[in-house]
Amino acid sequence: MFGSQLSGHPRPFAPVLARADEIILGKGPEIRLAAACLLAGGHLLIEDLPGLGKTTLAQTLARLLGLQFSRIQFTSDLLPADITGVSIFDREKGEFRFLPGPIFSQLILADEINRATPKTQSALLEAMEEGQVTVEGETRLLPSPFFVVATQNPTHQIGTFPLPESQLDRFLMRLELGYPDRAAERALLATGGQRQALSHLTPLLEASALPALQREVAAVHAAGPLIDYVQALLEASRQNPSFQHGLSPRAGLALLAAARAWAWLADRDMVLPDDVQAVLPAVARHRLRSAQGSGHASREDIAALIRGVAIP
């Protein structure tokens, strides 16, 4: 019904994934999801404890994809202008001159985003949604391509401000890296970590090539029955008593975009239900809140949602 339809040519992203696997040990599925997120043109949120490789993953992707990289360390005293930039008066020229902030890069690492106040967090909203920022009444376009990779610590930690739902919805995916498996941790301990390897990474793609790859991803075919399946998942989430509310139509578009990227990485030009199921937890969990008030949906909740919807 859905077919497989191989593209007939190798994907240029395979070397990127392979090289990233050498830096972020034992996290192949998470690396693949992060790559799918960027190929789908989305922003990525990585939530986990400190020291598990969140920052390293963002830096690895930026280096391998040849992206201009900027890191913003979010703290409680960070101001919106520290992100977007300010205008200063140039006495020699007798006029104001705009000094762009760190957001004017192609890949932004918003490190520990939930340690900043909601006002500062909101400085990213326009940038993530529209690829531009408005500073002192003037709209300024951001570089293209433009990605935000944000990291956050678990919200139960002291000194964190929960991201509002409107901001969470701007992230196409939310990932958790988790502890490495025994073999990967043993390799890390033996080598002293991967920081030195990271500093020697060279780009395997040029940033200018990404828009064309994203267009290829967007052209991956989603057949009618596949769209029916996605819609059935959306409707099931809205009727599920485990959730306070269901997935929105925008979440459905995000799910299809991510599934297209996952299929493209598998060298297919047609989306299969397996692709949808593979990306659903990363796309849906931060958009669904438990009806019991215990935070966002668990992996078990999403697994139950998948089991409850028949493939057409």
C-alpha positions in Angstrom: 0.0 0.0 0.0 2.7 2.4 0.9 5.6 1.0 -1.2 9.3 1.5 -0.6 10.5 3.5 -3.7 14.2 3.7 -3.3 15.7 7.0 -4.5 18.4 5.3 -6.6 21.3 7.4 -5.3 23.1 7.5 -1.9 22.3 10.2 0.6 25.1 12.7 1.3 24.2 12.6 4.9 25.5 9.1 5.7 29.1 10.3 6.3 27.8 13.0 8.6 26.0 10.5 10.7 28.9 8.1 10.7 31.4 10.8 11.9 29.0 12.0 14.5 28.7 8.5 15.9 32.5 8.6 16.5 32.1 11.7 18.6 28.9 11.0 20.5 29.4 7.4 21.5 26.5 5.0 21.8 23.8 7.5 20.8 23.1 6.6 17.1 19.3 6.9 17.3 19.5 10.2 19.0 22.0 11.6 16.5 19.8 10.4 13.7 16.7 12.1 15.2 18.7 15.3 15.6 19.8 15.2 12.0 16.2 14.5 10.9 15.1 17.6 12.9 17.5 19.9 11.1 16.8 18.4 7.7 13.1 19.0 8.3 14.0 22.7 9.0 13.0 22.4 12.7 14.5 23.5 16.0 15.7 21.0 18.6 15.3 20.8 22.4 17.6 18.5 24.3 16.6 17.9 27.9 18.8 15.9 30.3 21.1 16.1 33.3 24.4 18.0 32.9 27.3 16.1 31.5 25.6 13.8 29.1 26.7 15.3 25.8 23.9 17.8 25.0 26.4 20.6 24.1 28.8 18.3 22.3 26.0 17.1 20.1 25.1 20.6 19.0 28.7 21.5 18.4 29.3 18.3 16.4 26.4 19.0 14.1 27.4 22.6 13.5 31.0 21.6 12.6 30.1 18.7 10.4 27.5 20.8 8.5 29.7 23.8 8.1 27.3 26.1 10.0 28.3 29.3 11.6 27.9 28.5 15.3 27.1 30.7 18.3 26.6 29.6 21.9 24.4 31.6 24.3 24.7 30.6 27.9 21.3 31.3 29.4 21.4 32.6 33.0 18.9 34.4 35.3 20.5 37.8 34.5 20.5 37.4 30.7 18.5 40.1 29.0 16.7 39.9 25.6 19.1 42.5 24.2 22.0 40.2 25.1 20.6 37.8 22.5 19.2 40.0 19.7 21.7 42.9 19.9 21.6 46.7 20.5 22.1 50.0 18.8 24.8 52.3 20.0 25.6 55.9 19.1 28.6 56.3 16.8 30.0 59.7 17.7 32.3 59.9 14.7 29.4 59.3 12.3 26.8 61.0 14.4 24.3 58.1 14.0 23.2 55.0 15.7 24.9 51.7 14.7 23.4 48.3 15.3 25.5 45.7 17.0 24.0 42.3 16.2 23.7 39.8 19.0 24.8 36.2 19.0 21.4 35.1 17.5 22.8 36.2 14.1 24.3 32.8 13.4 23.2 29.8 11.5 23.1 27.4 14.4 22.4 28.8 17.9 23.1 26.7 21.0 20.8 28.1 23.6 22.5 26.4 26.5 20.4 25.7 29.7 17.6 27.8 28.2 15.3 27.2 31.2 17.8 29.0 33.6 16.8 32.4 32.0 13.6 34.3 32.9 10.5 33.9 30.7 11.0 37.4 29.3 14.4 36.4 28.0 13.2 33.1 26.7 10.6 34.9 24.7 13.3 36.7 22.8 13.7 33.5 20.7 10.0 33.2 19.8 10.0 35.5 16.7 13.4 34.2 15.6 12.3 30.5 15.7 9.0 31.1 14.1 9.8 33.6 11.4 13.6 33.7 10.9 13.8 37.3 11.9 14.0 39.5 15.0 12.6 43.0 15.6 14.9 45.2 17.5 13.9 48.8 18.4 11.1 48.7 15.9 13.2 47.5 12.9 12.9 43.9 11.6 16.2 42.2 10.7 16.5 38.9 8.9 18.5 36.1 10.4 21.0 34.0 8.4 19.8 31.1 6.3 19.7 28.3 7.2 18.9 29.1 10.8 18.5 26.5 13.6 18.1 26.7 17.4 19.4 23.8 19.4 18.4 24.4 23.0 19.4 22.4 26.0 17.7 22.4 29.3 18.1 20.8 32.7 15.2 18.8 34.2 12.6 21.3 35.5 12.8 19.9 39.0 16.3 21.3 39.4 16.7 24.5 41.4 16.9 27.8 39.5 14.9 26.8 36.4 12.0 28.5 34.8 9.7 26.1 32.8 9.3 26.9 29.1 5.8 28.0 28.3 3.8 25.8 26.0 4.0 28.4 23.2 7.7 28.2 23.3 7.8 24.4 23.5 5.7 24.1 20.4 8.3 26.0 18.4 10.6 23.0 18.8 10.0 20.3 16.2 11.6 17.7 18.4 12.6 17.1 22.1 15.2 14.5 22.8 16.8 13.0 25.9 20.3 11.5 25.6 20.4 9.5 28.8 23.4 7.8 30.3 25.7 6.0 27.8 25.7 2.2 27.7 28.5 0.3 29.4 30.7 0.0 26.3 30.4 3.6 25.3 31.1 4.8 28.8 34.1 2.6 29.0 35.5 4.1 25.8 34.9 7.6 27.1 36.7 6.8 30.3 39.6 5.2 28.5 40.1 8.1 26.0 39.4 11.0 28.5 36.4 12.2 26.5 35.8 13.4 23.0 36.5 17.1 23.4 39.9 16.8 21.6 38.3 14.9 18.7 35.6 17.6 18.5 38.2 20.4 18.0 39.6 18.5 15.0 36.3 18.0 13.2 36.1 19.4 9.6 32.9 20.1 7.7 31.6 17.2 5.6 28.9 19.4 4.0 28.7 23.1 3.2 26.0 25.2 4.9 24.9 26.4 1.4 24.0 22.8 0.5 21.5 22.4 3.3 18.6 24.2 1.7 18.7 21.9 -1.4 18.7 18.9 0.9 15.8 20.3 2.9 13.9 20.7 -0.4 14.6 17.0 -1.2 13.3 16.0 2.2 10.1 18.1 1.8 9.5 16.3 -1.5 9.5 12.9 0.0 6.0 11.4 -0.8 3.4 10.9 1.8 0.6 8.8 0.3 -3.1 9.3 1.2 -3.2 6.3 3.5 -0.1 7.6 5.3 -1.8 10.9 5.9 -4.9 9.1 7.1 -2.7 7.3 9.6 -1.2 10.6 10.9 -4.6 12.1 11.2 -5.8 9.0 13.1 -2.9 9.5 15.6 -3.9 13.1 16.1 -7.5 12.2 16.7 -6.6 9.4 19.1 -4.4 11.8 21.2 -7.4 14.1 21.5 -9.6 11.4 22.7 -7.1 9.8 25.1 -7.9 10.3 28.8 -4.2 10.0 29.6 -3.5 13.5 28.1 -4.8 16.9 29.2 -5.2 17.9 25.6 -4.4 16.3 22.2 -2.0 17.1 19.4 -2.8 20.2 17.3 -2.8 20.4 13.5 0.6 22.1 13.6 1.9 19.1 15.6 0.6 16.9 12.7 2.5 19.0 10.2 5.6 18.7 12.4 5.1 14.9 12.6 4.9 14.6 8.8 8.0 16.8 8.3 10.0 14.7 10.7 8.8 11.4 9.2 9.8 12.7 5.7 13.3 13.4 7.0 13.5 10.0 8.7 12.5 8.3 5.4 15.0 10.4 3.5 17.8 9.3 5.8 16.8 5.7 5.2 17.3 6.4 1.4 13.6 6.3 0.6 11.4 8.7 -1.3 8.2 7.6 0.3 7.1 7.8 4.0 6.1 4.5 5.7 4.2 4.1 9.0 7.4 2.9 10.6 8.9 6.4 9.9 6.0 8.1 11.7 6.3 5.8 14.7 10.1 6.3 14.9 9.8 10.1 15.2 6.5 10.3 17.1 8.0 10.2 20.6 10.4 13.1 19.8 7.7 15.1 18.1 4.8 14.5 20.5 6.0 14.1 24.1 6.7 17.8 24.8 3.4 18.7 23.2 1.3 16.3 25.3 0.8 16.8 29.1 -0.2 14.0 31.4 -3.7 14.2 32.7 -2.4 13.3 36.1 -0.4 16.5 36.2 2.9 14.7 36.4 4.6 16.6 33.6 4.7 15.7 29.9 3.8 12.4 28.3 6.0 9.5 29.0 7.4 7.1 26.5 4.9 4.5 27.7 2.1 6.9 26.9 3.3 7.4 23.4 3.8 3.6 22.9 0.2 3.1 24.1 -1.0 5.7 21.6 0.8 3.9 18.7 -0.6 0.5 19.8 -4.1 1.9 19.9 -4.2 3.2 16.3 -4.4 0.7 13.5 -2.3 1.2 10.3 -4.8 1.8 7.5 
